[in-house]
Amino acid sequence: MPFQKVQTEKLSLAVVRQIELLILRGILRPGERLPSERELAERMGVSRPSLREAISDLQDQGLLTAKAGSGIYVAEVLGSAFSPALIQLFSSHDEAVFDYLSFRRDMEGLAAERATRLGSESDLKVVQTIFDKMVAAHDRNATEEEAQLDAQFHMAIIEASHNVVMLHMMRSMFDLLRQGVFYNRQMMFQQRTTRDAILDQHRAINDALQDRDPKGAREAVEHHLGFVERCMADQQKAARNEAIAQQRLDHETAQG
């Protein structure tokens, strides 16, 4: 008969599995500091030796890391999705920008569609809360904060889609964007008309999500990222035109 005796599980293994799931599901995020040993042991209802054993196992796995005098942190594992050589290629060739945006349009359109069907009420409240903060930052003309909230808004939708592979893949992509590998996001928020348009697009995305409209959510995301792609193309064209104009000016000055 295919039955075996039930083994009593070590407490440390139960702790390992719980923390693994929190990281897998994106609840504990890369770079996030864990509570102190005493507090964490109390929250999880385990002894401090059992907790230490679990933390050690997770460090051996590369999921947690210790910082001297600071504590235990979720490891910064996002960059591992791409080699340094590939990241350098992304940053030095313009076509990577448009392939990146095309990839995001496909993935985030799917994520938005999934979020309308699979997202819980709490998931959608998170999206709404971030959008409300975005509106407040927009009204205060806090462009840097608005740009940061833009990324959080998109990640909240991906989290609400409840696909852990998509979550970690897209979090890795957004980390590269935060580092400025693809383009400078701050430039998107420098012009008031562009900022107004982006806010309206985010409002359309949020409205479709809150209404649980799969088709509308996907189309709103695709429209928004199509707009971003056009803005990037315009910026690149303007930069090329300015370089040519500067050459003409230098030539005329030299001829003078």
QUIFENUR-V567441 format. One record per pair of residues at least 12 apart in sequence whose C-alpha atoms are under 10 Angstrom apart, sorted by the first residue. I is the first residue (numbers start at 1). J is the second residue. Records with the same first field share a line. If there is no record, write none. Layout:
I->J  J
This chain:
10->50  54
11->45  46  47  49  50  51  53  54
12->46  47  48  49  50  51  52  53  54  55  56  57
13->50  51  53  54  57
14->44  46  50  51  54
15->41  44  45  46  50  51  52  53  54  55  58
16->51  53  54  55  56  57  58
17->54  58
18->44
19->54  55  58  63  64  74
20->58  63  64
23->63  64  74  75  164  168
24->164  165  167  168
25->159  162  163  164  165  167  168
26->159  162  164  167  168  171
27->159
28->73  74
29->73  74  75  76  77  78  168  171
30->63  64  73  74  75  76  77  78  171
31->64  65  72  73  74  75  76  77  78
32->64  72  73  74  75  76
33->64  65  66  67  70  71  72  73  74  75
34->64  71  72  73  74
35->71  72  73
36->70  71  72
37->49  51  52  55  71  72
38->51
55->72
58->74  75
59->72  73  74  75
62->74  75  76  77
63->75  76  77
64->76  77
77->168  172
78->168  169  170  171  172  173  174  175  176
79->171  172  173  175  176
80->172
81->168  169  172  173
82->172  173  176
87->176  181  182
88->181
89->181
90->176  181  182  183
91->176  180  181  182  183
92->181  182
93->182
94->182  183  232  233  236
95->182
96->181  182  183
97->177  181  182  183  229  232  233
98->182  228  229  230  232  233
99->229
100->173  177  182  229
101->182  222  225  226  228  229  232
102->222  225  226  229
103->170  173
104->170  173  174  221  222  225
105->218  219  221  222  223  224  225  226  229
106->218  221  222  225
107->158  166  170  218  221  222
108->154  155  157  158  161  166  170  217  218  221  222  225
109->157  158  214  215  216  217  218  219  220  221  222  223  225
110->158  161  214  215  217  218  219  221  222
111->154  155  156  157  158  159  160  161  162  163  166  167  214  217  218  221
112->154  156  157  158  159  160  161  205  206  208  209  212  213  214  215  216  217  218  219  220  221  222
113->157  158  161  208  209  212  213  214  215  216  217  218  219  221
114->157  158  160  161  162  163  209  212  214  217  218
115->156  157  158  159  160  161  162  163  209  210  212  213  214  217  218
116->157  160  161  208  209  210  211  212  213  214  215  216  217  218
117->160  161  209  212  213  214
118->160  161  162  163  212
119->157  158  159  160  161  162  209  212
120->160  161  162
121->160  210
122->160
123->156  157  159  160  161  162
124->156  157  160  206  209  210  211  212
125->156  210
126->152  153  156  157  159  160
127->152  153  154  155  156  157  159  160  205  206  209  210
128->153  156  203  206  207  209  210
129->153
130->149  150  151  152  153  154  156  206
131->146  149  150  152  153  154  199  202  203  205  206
132->149  203
133->145  146  149  150  153
134->146  147  148  149  150  152  153  199  202  203
135->149  199  200  202  203
137->149
138->189  192  195  196  199
141->189  190  192  195
142->189
143->186  187  188  189  190  191  192  195
144->185  186  187  189  190
145->186
146->186  189  195  199
147->185  186  187  188  189  195
148->178  185  186
150->185  198  199  202
151->171  174  175  177  178  185
152->174
153->202  206
154->170  171  174  202  205  221
155->167  170  171  174
157->205  206  209
158->170  171
159->171
183->232
184->232
187->231  232  235
188->228  231  232  235
194->227  228  231
197->224  227
198->224  225  227  228
199->224
200->224
201->220  221  222  223  224  225  227
202->220  221  224
203->220
204->216  217  219  220  221  223  224
205->217  218  219  220  221  222  223  224
206->220  221
207->220
208->220  221
